[in-house]
Amino acid sequence: MSAEDPQKLIAAIEEQENRLVFTSFTETDAWRLGSLLVRLATERSLPVALDIRRGQQQLFHAALPGASADNDAWIDRKVRVVYRYAASSYLVGRRLAAKGRELDASQGVDPARYAAHGGAFPVRLPGAGVIGVVTVSGLPQADDHALVVEAIETFLAG
């Protein structure tokens, strides 16, 4: 995805969100998807923390070498964005940036609790909307987002 054209990037992220919809999402699905994320990140020696939630329940969490407690704080902030706006944290951030804005008090949120930075992607079910979030933290935001998308695409194709 090209960061050169903000509208093309936004359209590409919107297409991902429309396409990457689950038919169900169980604890077993969270384990399988989380294990896939760990495998992908481990093979690439990525210093990330990974998190999968359904509602308020954390179903999967892993911290790989190089990740820190700071990544967990970023995960919490990104997850709040997905639940509040029913969109990926990257999409929310790119939409705001395209308008020259940031996620802050002018949007009615505390930036210490919300982060519109890439890496948190909605788990969406037909007829139910956003029921969970898959998050990666530790890389530049476009890379966090891309890793989550790659894992979800692989998982849904399997």
Protein Blocks (a to p, Z undefined) as FASTA:
>chain_A
ZZklmmlmmmmmmmmmmmmccfbdcfklmmmmmmmmmmmmmmnopacdddddehjbcfbd
cddehiafklmmmmmmmmmmmmmnopafklmmmmmmmnopacdfknopafklgccdehia
cdddehklpabdcddehiafklmmmmmmmmmmmmmmZZ
